[in-house]
Amino acid sequence: MRELKREPGELPGEDLTTSALPEVAGWISIYEDLATVLRSVISRADGAADTEELGRNLLWIDNRLAAWRERHAELAGVAIDRGSHTLTYAGKSLKLTRREADLLDFLLRHPRRPFASKQLATLAWQNSRLSDAQVRTYIMRLRNRLREVGLEEVITVVRNRGYGIAASMGKTQ
Amino acid sequence: MSEEWNRRQFHFATTLLSSRLLVLQGKRLALDITERQLGRSSTEALRARAEHLRRDIATAQHNYRTTMLEWGSPEHEDFWVVAYSRLIEKGHVLNGRLRAAIVDLPAAERYQVAADIEVLEGIVEGWTDSMRRAMATSVA
């Protein structure tokens, strides 16, 4: 992941990244909406004349979505090394387990969206056999671990909907 | 068994779509009548009724489009009219959001967003052309 740098034209003391962060999170959710509709149209269309072109459109949207997710994580100042499962934030490093790193990485790439335990098990870990209680335990353990680098508030609980990333993510840097 | 199941499914989809369309058309007709009455005498009750019907139409339209995407046949042009109009709508929302933000962004994002807007506009234009073609075929 790239180092955060001051942008050209950015005044000393001015933090443009902070204002860009919620915007980027907003774009990600709209890109996701668009990709979902497009994916559903393609799956229904099955071989119709327009499918190929729509497939190219979806590829572009998915690429942009991936790029903005990456940028969101950069702006938030959180870097996760997926090889060593090490989290870096505000100059501090924290060694996580593979599951913890996968979970945090997934949530950071999908801001502004709460996920239920079952969804997290399937989407973040590709393991639909984990029970809600097990996912809850992982979340609680991860939140405790994140306290060590000052990120204890980053994972939020959205009543009746699941877990997500705090809207203020990155502002505390 | 499978043929019977397909036949039943087709019947169900057709009935569901027809009923959604009838509700939508009924609401539109009711609004048309109310607006004519409003033209003759503008009362508070009529204005409230018209407003209520506009909301009902929005809901009925949403239900019809959702059902069409889920149950409509891609072999029929109506499916494509609905599919493209949904995509265009989402594309416009995204484009509007990107455009509104571009001025206040750091240089790196500004460049990225300008490029996104340009490509997205091209994609939405393509969808608009396809929707027009589907509409023309549907009417013909």
Contacts between the chains, C-beta under 8 A, distances in Angstrom:
chain1	res1	chain2	res2	distance
A	7	B	106	3.9
A	7	B	107	5.0
A	7	B	108	6.0
A	8	B	107	5.3
A	9	B	106	7.9
A	9	B	107	5.9
A	10	B	106	6.4
A	16	B	105	7.2
A	16	B	106	4.0
A	17	B	106	6.7
A	19	B	104	6.4
A	20	B	105	5.7
A	20	B	106	5.9
A	20	B	109	5.4
A	23	B	101	4.7
A	23	B	105	7.2
A	23	B	109	7.9
A	24	B	109	7.4
A	26	B	97	6.4
A	27	B	94	7.2
A	27	B	97	6.5
A	27	B	98	6.6
A	27	B	101	7.9
A	30	B	90	7.4
A	30	B	93	6.0
A	30	B	94	4.5
A	30	B	97	5.9
A	31	B	94	6.6
A	33	B	90	5.8
A	33	B	93	7.8
A	34	B	87	7.3
A	34	B	90	4.4
A	34	B	91	6.5
A	34	B	94	5.9
A	37	B	69	8.0
A	37	B	86	5.5
A	37	B	87	6.0
A	37	B	90	5.6
A	38	B	87	6.3
A	40	B	69	6.4
A	41	B	69	6.9
A	41	B	83	4.6
A	41	B	86	7.7
A	41	B	87	6.9
A	44	B	69	6.9
A	44	B	70	7.9
A	44	B	72	7.9
A	44	B	74	5.7
A	44	B	79	7.6
A	44	B	83	7.8
A	45	B	74	4.7
A	45	B	83	7.8
A	46	B	74	7.0
A	48	B	74	4.9
A	48	B	75	7.8
A	50	B	80	7.2
A	50	B	130	6.1
A	53	B	126	7.0
A	57	B	123	5.3
A	57	B	126	7.7
A	60	B	119	6.5
A	60	B	123	7.2
A	64	B	116	6.0
A	67	B	112	7.5
A	71	B	109	7.5
A	71	B	112	7.7
